[in-house]
Amino acid sequence: MSESGDKSFFNSRWVTPPADFEQIDSSVLPSGFRAGAVHCGLKNDGGTDLGLVVCDEPGLTSSILLTRNAAAAAPIRVCRDHLQQDSIRAAIVNSGNANAATGEQGMSDALAMRDAAGAALGLESGTVAVAETGVIGVPMEMDKVLAAIEGLVGGLGPDGAVRFSEAIMTTDKWPKRCTLKSGGVTISAQAKGAGMIEPGFATMLCFVQTDAKVSRADEALRRAVDGSFERITVDGQMSTNDTVLLQASGSSGEDLPEGLLDAVLLQLALEIVADGEGATRVGRIEVTGAADDGEAELVARQIANSPLVKTALLGRDPNWGRIAQAAGAALAGSDITELGPDVISADELAGEQREAELGLKLDRGDGQAHVYFSDLTHEYIVINAEYTT
């Protein structure tokens, strides 16, 4: 896996890159977009923590997907209830504070952040999305945010994607980003995520910009997310702040190439798993022969989230018995054929490669599913034990 947003982007064995693409400078945005970032003081390390991306093409199409967590953060509620989701012109994002579990004041703060960005850009507030990430349950320092917005807007540019990608990071070790050309279409994307990662849907932020025409943005984004962010886990924890935004300006006059968005989001999803807090390896568990796809997914997630399987991935221990117990736990109350090495593929646990392919063949039907997951290390415990202290 890449440890820099500027190295070769498609680097996983599980991603099939588009047949015709060119990787270009990841700071560059497609035509019609501007981005930038500043340090407003929400993070204590002095790094950028407030970012903004905007599309200047009035005829854009867009789609946004948001967490289903019942304790959804204030920015999620703002986007869900007060956003024109098919015509999102801009997104303002902060790191350092999730603005979650902050009550009515949190809602007021998220709306104020949105309104200030919209006013500075000359946009209707309903076309501005808000996303936030960081510590839960801490009130926002809104004086810092609002004071920084005018300067943030003044510094936006067509080469601001790198600054934007760095502003959304929290415990990430490296930024997840790319800019690619495929035919006459350019696509760029910036994502963050390392912990509190569990599909349903996945725990992260991702912003995608393209100059392609995308007439069914909801359908395109849902399909791409189903095959990527919905298929990953680091620790089995669903965030309060998940957001994926697609903006398509249409300025190239060309349709989005088939498979391009799917490949980009899958590679970003795998980067998030590879950067899982303390992670050293990525595994893929594929379950086949289940009663149906839902059952296969249930079993795959139980295996992927098992601490015993995750530590075996870390220790390079081909212990297929751990996969068997996790599968049996997922189907507790049922009676399945005895599991063993003839139906469990665990040899790659012992390999030296950073990506390990695992498999389980049940004998219950035609259902199948797969999940990507990270190993479990001591560093994960340290990071999360000391997260607020």
Buried (B, 14 or more C-beta within 10 A) or exposed (E): BBEEBBEEBBBBEBBEBBEEBEBEEBBBBBBBBBBBBBBBBBBEEEEBBBBBBBBBBEEBBBBBBBBEBEEBBBBBBBBEEBBBBEBBBBBBBBBBBBBBBBEEEBBBBBBBBBBBBBBBBEBEBBBBBBBBBBBBBBEBBBEBBBEBBEEBBEBBEBBBBBBBBBBBBBBBEBBBBBBBBBBEBBBBBBBBBBBBBBBBBBBBBBBBBBBBBBEEBBEBBBBBBBBBBBBBBBBBBBBBBBBBBBBBBBBBEBBBBEBBBBBBBBBBBBBBBBBBBBBBBBBBBBBBBBBBBEBBBBBBBBBBBBEBBBBBBBEBBBBBBBBBBBBBEBBEEEEBEEBEEEBBBBBBBEEEEBBBBBBBBBEBBEBBBBBBBBBBBEEBEEBBEEBEE
